[in-house]
Amino acid sequence: MKKAIVLGGSRGIGKAISDSLKKLDFEVLSASSTDIDTSDLESVNEFAGKNTTTDILVLNTGGPPIIKFEKITKEDWNKYHNQLFVGFCTLLQKIKVNDGGYVFAITSNVIKEPNSKLIISSAYRAAFSSVFKILSKEYASRNITMINIAPGPINTDRTKELVSDVEEYADSLPMERLGEPQEIGNFVSSIVEKEIKYLSGAVINFDGANSNFIY
């Protein structure tokens, strides 16, 4: 049986992806924060030591709270530098993705439209996306597909943390609703099930037409 590792797999988008892959008969490790804390490099190394190979790797984690730039501390920078950047890079260095496999990064629409309320997330998710894009060329020689999914307003606890009135916010969106985590889960499982490989290196803007950028 083929294996999938899904970080943040116990809730929200991660859980939706885990559930969709289980329907394809993958052995899915839905890693929660008790299994791995990507802000703690010791935890990252321990996790990678226990899970050395996989067919699908989903890099997914929550983001920092809203912090004004002048209030960001050195500790904040260090924590999220690890959580959103170094931790993921370390996992890519230490976990072998089998030939013909898939790597999905669940980032954020801030990689295209930096958000003044989410400065830390904008900085480190964009940095990791650059590494991810570079690696997609290297992994392509082994027929490993790497896709960066950049969610916008999705119906998760994270959105509820960032938006004071979710219902009013949802009504203001082009589709007049938030996206559902299962839509992303279904997208990932469809890519895998249909063996879509040539999309590697792409960034998928999952935002219901809410963004203003073209590329």
C-alpha positions as CSV (number, residue, x, y, z in Angstrom):
1,M,0.0,0.0,0.0
2,K,1.3,3.5,-0.9
3,K,1.9,6.0,1.9
4,A,1.0,9.6,2.4
5,I,2.2,12.0,5.1
6,V,-0.1,15.0,5.7
7,L,1.1,17.6,8.2
8,G,-1.6,19.4,10.1
9,G,-3.8,16.4,9.1
10,S,-6.1,16.5,12.2
11,R,-8.2,19.5,11.2
12,G,-9.1,22.0,8.5
13,I,-7.5,21.7,5.1
14,G,-5.0,19.0,6.3
15,K,-7.9,16.7,7.5
16,A,-9.8,17.2,4.3
17,I,-6.7,16.1,2.3
18,S,-6.1,13.2,4.6
19,D,-9.7,12.0,4.3
20,S,-9.7,12.3,0.5
21,L,-6.4,10.3,0.2
22,K,-7.8,7.6,2.5
23,K,-10.6,7.1,0.0
24,L,-7.9,6.2,-2.6
25,D,-6.6,3.5,-0.3
26,F,-3.4,5.3,0.8
27,E,-2.0,4.6,4.2
28,V,-2.2,8.1,5.5
29,L,-0.3,9.5,8.5
30,S,-2.4,12.5,9.5
31,A,0.2,14.3,11.6
32,S,-1.1,16.6,14.3
33,S,0.8,19.2,16.3
34,T,1.5,16.5,18.9
35,D,3.3,14.5,16.2
36,I,5.4,17.3,14.8
37,D,5.9,21.0,15.6
38,T,7.6,22.6,12.6
39,S,8.6,25.5,14.8
40,D,10.8,23.1,16.8
41,L,13.6,21.7,14.7
42,E,14.3,19.0,17.2
43,S,10.7,17.8,16.7
44,V,11.1,18.1,12.9
45,N,14.2,15.9,13.0
46,E,12.6,13.4,15.3
47,F,9.6,13.1,13.0
48,A,11.8,12.7,9.9
49,G,13.8,10.0,11.6
50,K,10.6,8.0,12.2
51,N,9.1,8.7,8.7
52,T,11.9,8.3,6.2
53,T,10.0,7.6,3.0
54,T,6.6,8.4,1.5
55,D,4.8,8.5,-1.8
56,I,2.9,11.7,-1.0
57,L,4.1,14.5,1.3
58,V,1.7,17.4,2.2
59,L,3.5,20.3,3.9
60,N,0.9,22.2,5.8
61,T,0.9,24.2,9.0
62,G,-1.0,27.1,10.7
63,G,0.3,30.6,10.5
64,P,1.1,33.4,12.9
65,P,-1.5,35.7,14.5
66,I,-2.0,39.3,13.3
67,I,1.0,41.3,14.7
68,K,1.8,44.9,13.8
69,F,5.3,45.2,12.3
70,E,6.6,47.4,15.2
71,K,5.4,44.8,17.7
72,I,7.1,41.8,16.1
73,T,9.7,40.4,18.4
74,K,12.9,38.5,17.7
75,E,11.2,35.4,19.2
76,D,8.3,35.8,16.7
77,W,10.7,36.0,13.8
78,N,12.7,32.9,15.0
79,K,9.6,30.8,15.7
80,Y,7.9,31.4,12.3
81,H,11.2,31.3,10.4
82,N,11.3,27.7,11.6
83,Q,7.6,26.9,11.4
84,L,7.0,28.3,7.9
85,F,10.4,27.9,6.3
86,V,13.3,25.9,7.9
87,G,11.0,23.1,9.2
88,F,9.6,22.4,5.8
89,C,13.0,22.6,4.1
90,T,14.4,20.1,6.6
91,L,11.6,17.7,5.9
92,L,12.3,17.9,2.2
93,Q,15.9,17.2,2.9
94,K,15.3,14.2,5.1
95,I,12.1,12.5,3.9
96,K,12.5,10.6,0.7
97,V,9.6,11.0,-1.7
98,N,9.4,7.9,-3.9
99,D,9.8,8.2,-7.6
100,G,6.5,9.1,-9.3
101,G,5.2,10.6,-6.1
102,Y,3.7,14.0,-5.1
103,V,4.6,16.9,-2.9
104,F,1.9,19.5,-2.1
105,A,2.7,22.7,-0.2
106,I,-0.3,24.4,1.4
107,T,0.8,28.0,1.6
108,S,-1.4,31.1,1.4
109,N,-2.6,33.7,-1.1
110,V,-0.1,36.1,0.7
111,I,2.6,34.6,-1.5
112,K,1.1,36.6,-4.3
113,E,-0.5,39.5,-2.5
114,P,1.5,40.3,0.7
115,N,-0.9,41.2,3.5
116,S,0.0,44.1,5.9
117,K,-1.7,42.3,8.7
118,L,0.2,39.1,8.1
119,I,3.7,40.3,7.5
120,I,5.5,37.3,9.0
121,S,3.4,34.8,7.0
122,S,3.9,36.9,3.8
123,A,7.6,36.9,4.3
124,Y,8.3,33.2,5.1
125,R,5.6,31.6,3.0
126,A,7.0,33.5,0.0
127,A,10.5,32.4,0.8
128,F,9.5,28.8,1.1
129,S,7.6,29.0,-2.2
130,S,10.8,30.1,-3.9
131,V,12.6,27.0,-2.6
132,F,9.7,24.8,-3.5
133,K,9.7,26.1,-7.1
134,I,13.4,25.5,-7.5
135,L,13.1,22.0,-6.1
136,S,10.3,21.2,-8.5
137,K,12.8,21.2,-11.4
138,E,15.1,18.7,-9.5
139,Y,12.3,16.4,-8.5
140,A,10.9,16.4,-12.0
141,S,13.7,14.1,-13.1
142,R,12.3,11.5,-10.8
143,N,8.7,12.1,-12.0
144,I,7.8,13.7,-8.7
145,T,5.1,16.4,-9.1
146,M,5.3,19.4,-6.8
147,I,2.2,21.7,-6.5
148,N,1.9,24.8,-4.4
149,I,-1.7,25.4,-3.3
150,A,-2.3,29.0,-2.1
151,P,-5.7,29.1,-0.3
152,G,-7.6,32.3,0.1
153,P,-10.7,32.6,2.3
154,I,-11.4,29.0,3.4
155,N,-13.9,27.9,6.0
156,T,-11.4,27.0,8.7
157,D,-10.6,27.9,12.3
158,R,-7.7,30.0,10.8
159,T,-10.1,32.3,9.0
160,K,-12.3,32.6,12.1
161,E,-9.1,33.8,13.9
162,L,-8.4,36.4,11.4
163,V,-11.9,37.8,10.6
164,S,-14.2,39.3,13.2
165,D,-17.5,38.8,11.3
166,V,-17.1,35.7,9.1
167,E,-20.7,35.8,7.8
168,E,-20.3,39.4,6.6
169,Y,-16.9,38.7,5.2
170,A,-18.3,35.7,3.2
171,D,-21.1,37.8,1.8
172,S,-18.5,40.3,0.4
173,L,-16.6,37.6,-1.6
174,P,-17.2,37.0,-5.3
175,M,-18.9,33.7,-4.7
176,E,-20.6,35.0,-1.6
177,R,-19.2,32.2,0.5
178,L,-16.0,30.8,1.9
179,G,-14.3,27.9,0.2
180,E,-14.7,24.5,1.9
181,P,-11.6,22.5,3.0
182,Q,-13.0,19.5,1.2
183,E,-12.8,21.3,-2.1
184,I,-9.0,21.4,-1.6
185,G,-9.0,17.8,-0.4
186,N,-10.9,16.7,-3.5
187,F,-8.5,18.7,-5.7
188,V,-5.5,16.9,-4.3
189,S,-7.0,13.5,-4.5
190,S,-8.1,14.1,-8.1
191,I,-4.5,15.1,-9.1
192,V,-3.3,11.9,-7.5
193,E,-6.0,9.6,-8.8
194,K,-5.8,10.8,-12.4
195,E,-2.0,10.8,-12.2
196,I,-1.7,14.4,-13.4
197,K,2.0,14.9,-13.5
198,Y,2.8,17.8,-15.9
199,L,1.3,20.4,-13.6
200,S,4.5,20.3,-11.5
201,G,5.9,23.6,-10.4
202,A,2.5,25.3,-10.5
203,V,0.9,27.6,-7.9
204,I,-2.8,27.0,-7.6
205,N,-4.7,30.0,-6.3
206,F,-7.6,28.5,-4.4
207,D,-9.5,31.7,-3.6
208,G,-12.9,31.7,-5.5
209,A,-11.8,34.6,-7.8
210,N,-11.1,36.9,-4.8
211,S,-7.6,37.9,-5.7
212,N,-6.6,40.6,-8.1
213,F,-3.3,39.1,-9.5
214,I,-3.1,37.5,-12.9
215,Y,-0.3,35.0,-12.5
